[in-house]
């Protein structure tokens, strides 16, 4: 099939695994985001599912973040629709009642990092080539306030401020040290570790864990919801600017050149 995300539910444990499978780099296109949201909604509403592990089938890349092609040379209507889908993904994942674990088996810049940050726990594979972070500033764009809030909630204000201003992509040991990832494991241990972590979190009564999760995240979720339309308008205005379009196309050129 042409599905971009594989979903498997283990009914005995109540844990689903979502595997991103959208070559070459699991970029978050409108189609990908739509499929992601539908899959999340299905699992959320399935009483047999209480936990979710998110990982990638693509070697070296967890997710390359938002698909830059969706933000280049398109109509304002398209930008608005795309941005609403990005918001929807975050609202569903950050606000999920399930126990969510990111099993990060490759690089995870920008929107890819946001997905990981929106989970309850992050486990990353130790590999000197992998990087993770909110590198928006390096592209000449600015991480939206709710990306920032999600980041601050994970690592604290000072660490987030430095990392965001410099648009840092952190190595795995560094990401671990600043608390951006909770745990680092060799590749062959990733799956078992993720399963063990979900089991640990699922050992608590669901209602207590869910209400606690909501207590920790509600302010940030509510703030985004209250400013959702304004945030779409901001994105559309910002991304439509000639100077921003230029920065993005230069960045795409740089990505393509880096290869040869
Ligand atoms: N979108 C679209 N295409 C991409 C993206 C992307 N995010 N990332 C990579 N590609 C393309 C490359 O151009 C390349 O295309 P081609 O084969 O035609 O040359 C192909 O995918 C493969 O890429 P690489 O050769 O670079 O693959 P590697 O395995 O060497 O590296 C990486 C993988 C590390 C993921 C690398 O591709 C990379 O660093 N990509 C850029 C990631 C990035 O900076 N993403 C940021 C996106 S912006 C975002 O997510 C949040 C924006 C918030 C909005 C701000 C409000 C204004």
Boltz pocket constraint, residues with backbone or C-beta under 6 A from the ligand:
constraints:
  - pocket:
      binder: B
      contacts: [[A, 24], [A, 25], [A, 27], [A, 59], [A, 60], [A, 61], [A, 63], [A, 64], [A, 65], [A, 66], [A, 67], [A, 68], [A, 69], [A, 107], [A, 109], [A, 110], [A, 111], [A, 112], [A, 135], [A, 136], [A, 139], [A, 141], [A, 142], [A, 143], [A, 144], [A, 235], [A, 238], [A, 239], [A, 252], [A, 255], [A, 256], [A, 259]]
      max_distance: 6.0
